[in-house]
Amino acid sequence: MRNMIDKVLSKGERLGMDDIEVYCAKNLTTKIRIGSNAVTSAFTIVDEGIGVRVIKDGGLGFAAVSLTSEDELDKVLDDAVTAAKARKLGFSYEFPSLEKSTEVLGTYDSKLVSLPEEDKVGLANRMLESSIAFDPRVVDNAGDVTFIEYETVIANASGQQVSDRGTKLSAALTATAKADGVTGEDAGRRQCRSLNGFNPEAVGREAAESAVERLKARKLEAGTYDLIVDPPTVTEMFYWLLRYANPAYADTYYPTLKNKVGTKILNETVTIYDDPTYPGGYDSASIDDEGVKASRTTIFENGIFKNMIYDSVSAARKCVNGTGNALRTGLWFVINFSLFPGKNYNYEPYPEFSNMVMKLGDWSRDEIIEDTKKGVISQCFHYSRVSQHIRGDFTSILGRWKLYTVENGEVTGTTVKCRLNDNIFRMFQGVDAVGNNPLVDFGVTPTVRVKDANITAF
Amino acid sequence: MMKDIMEYCLDYAQILGASYVDVRGEHYYNEFISVVNAGVDKSFTVRKNGVGVRALVDGAWGFSSLNHPTKESVKTTVENAVSQAKMISRSIKEPVTLAPVKVYKDKVATPRKLDVEDVAFDDKIKNTLEWEQGFKVSDEVKETMLNYTAIKFDRTFMSSEGADIEFNNSVLWLEMKTSATRGGKRGAFALYHGGSGGYDFLTEGDPSELTMDVGNKAVSLIDAEYAPSMKDTTLVFDPYYQAILTHEITGHPSEADRVLGREAASAGSAWWAGKIGEHIGSEYLNIYDDPTLPGTCGYFPYDDEGVKAKTKVLAKEGILIDHMHSRETASIFNVEPNAGMRAMTFEYVPLIRMSNTFIGGGDWKPEEIIEDTKKGVYVSTRKDNSIDDMRYNWTISAQEGWMIEDGELTTHLKDVTVNGIAPKLFTSIDAVGNDLSIKPLIGCGKGMQMLYTGNGGPTMRGVADIVGG
């Protein structure tokens, strides 16, 4: 990898670039799949390559190539230069300075890296067996466990170089229970950065236990309910809200919060940070994908909109300071994007959130439930969308997994799937209770309660 | 050189104990140009080459892929695939069996007059800038975005059964988005145009006319009204809306791995599992998946298991007939494989995916369907969609629509959000147009892989709800 960097930098220098940046990523991804009650297959992707950005005569160009030959290195530079000629920025821009930073605690697990393939299969099997053993009514299981190792290096023509590395593990298991002609399906899930964070038996048991509970699921009447959202599902709400705080979206089709910094938008209970320095955070990293040292940015504070996020280009365009939020994955339904869970060398950086972190409140989860007269507890939003971007109309399937009814302060049972039809801004304005129970998973969030959510039955 | 490496993979995997092995070698090229508000916002190229090795050992699958392989480096890739399969085989309950298929040796290149790589990148940037000018039909057009994407690949499939199939193709599309404002009011419109072929796919038409249409649409939507909530409403869907509707509620639940519940933890399952031979809709409902249609985004001559492409009849006159299959699921269902396996690139394991999925045409003229509708809503072009994991309950918003009153289009609507139940819609279909067309659908995600498909249908009438703002 480092050899490739040196070659590209020296070729770039010979070609007379004003500046050049090389981003190298190396990924090893292993997925173990479960289906029809058995571990069915495994696959491994080894992916390594470079993305090159050049600045030449006020133009910025980018090209990428997988681990490659000398000829293709020439080609990638030619392509980047051609792209730079076409894209004159029209504003002053230089690549961010690369400053060494310390690895974020809990983002790299050497035990996961050295875990033999056989043990990876073994973990998937343990998760599955735990579900099967839980109850004879559990008749089927499907899911997967994904192991990711990555290393990134960023270097520039000034001789600066920074690097990062990380590990990730994600697991999901859906169990199907059957009894008396009724079928119940539910899941256990976990996303973490180390083997210590993953208890396969617990995920399997969670899937099976919930599936058996779902055998007694009742239909929910359409109406208005207080919606108690447990972590990590709260992050799904953030994901859609925070598009409005991302210039890549706000400048095009989510403009509602443009020029609204300093305005109260959400309930005062809501404070949200973007924090890539959070120990063990699923998207924590010591640097962003342009090599900028990670730091925390406050997005909303007591309901007041405080900051947009920026990568270096979007910040330069707006003449503001960057926030270290460059990510190389494309932009969902704006620019062709990647579902690859590792690090992508084949995309230019775009502004994007890292860990979405919510400031804790002082309610315990039990207190929130006890204080709720008519509500539902959701631990899964499925296929959420903002269906009207300006207003923020929001829809999501509740109850693909884990949906419970609350009546007069007590959890009274599970319920079948239904649809949330509400508005993302109204929902955050309606957050009247924030829990003190953070979960580090996708984002770092506690339980929250949204007053008077509009739910329609299937 | 690539073929030598692939042959080595086949031989070595069998020496290591694979009863079946296939290898996909690929040279992959992707280019992208984004013009925003008359300036180039992004432009890049990506080049990859490599192999993906899939091995069946003792009834279990292993798969491993590698960039830029050499005979030395690919050795480990083969060993990984085989050793993974061996590990899995110790815990499987039912060994994988593959439905037999005819083995082919073939070379297919999508016809093209102008190869994507034979046009200078500079020229493509100039063209994209020029086409983007079309949006500016008035000063009310404020934000414009034209994204050009081309993917070109040279893919070879070889198997231990003797298959040797080369497929050279390129898929191109334009993504057109714009918004217009007047006073405090706003209209926005977006459209895709794309298919397979050479760069001439774009230049033989005039994309400036398309961007002009999109600009005009955005302006016209400034004054459009938001739809009110309407329960159990008669809706007439246009072919652009049909593209996303058929994709989501007929295509995905037809994937046999979903039907078997194997995707339950990720992509989801299918509400019509176990209903082959049963009525799922009215006699007007015919569903197909057809990779043999040249020029479409879902075109291929052989799937990524080397199975020759064919038209799949998934539902006929309202009766569920078949699903999309891999050789493995075809064996489970005891049917013939029907070329349902696709992978995004060599790096990924093939999965059961759509090619061109659509609802079949009928004999109504589109205008006859509107004239025959006393009260309802005409729903046009997709916006956003939210579908439940069994593809039973769906919400798909449209960019525009019109009220239908006494057989005429009246009030112009924007952001029409439709919520429906799949079997309820299917059984309510009572008119199907003769204007079937296949549209590009970009960004279908499954198992870490984003793919492009063709989807569509004719103008069609059925019943669902409108969710007002």
Interface residues (C-beta under 8 A of the other chain):
Chain A: K31 I32 R33 I34 G35 S36 N37 A38 V39 T40 S41 A42 F43 T44 I45 V46 D47 E48 G49 G61 F62 A63 A64 V65 S66 L67 T68 S69 E72 K75 V76 D79 T82 A83 K85 A86 R87 K88 G90 E117 E118 V121 N125 D140 A142 G143 D144 A172 L173 T174 T176 E185 A187 D251 T252 Y253 F333 I335 N336 F337 S338 L339 F340 P341 N346 Y347 E348 H382 Y383 S384 R385 V386 S387 Q388 H389 I390 R391 D393 T395 S396 I397 R400 K417 R419 N421 T456 F458
Chain B: N30 F32 I33 S34 V36 G39 V40 D41 K42 S43 F44 T45 V46 R47 K48 N49 G50 A60 W61 G62 F63 S64 S65 L66 N67 H68 T77 N80 A81 S83 Q84 A85 M87 I88 S91 I92 K93 E94 V96 F121 D122 I125 E143 M145 N147 T149 K177 S179 R186 A188 D257 L260 G261 R262 E263 A264 A265 S266 G268 S269 E347 Y348 V349 K383 D384 N385 S386 I387 D388 D389 Y392 N393 T395 S397 D415 T417 N419 I421 I442 G443 G445 M448 Q449 M450 V467 G469
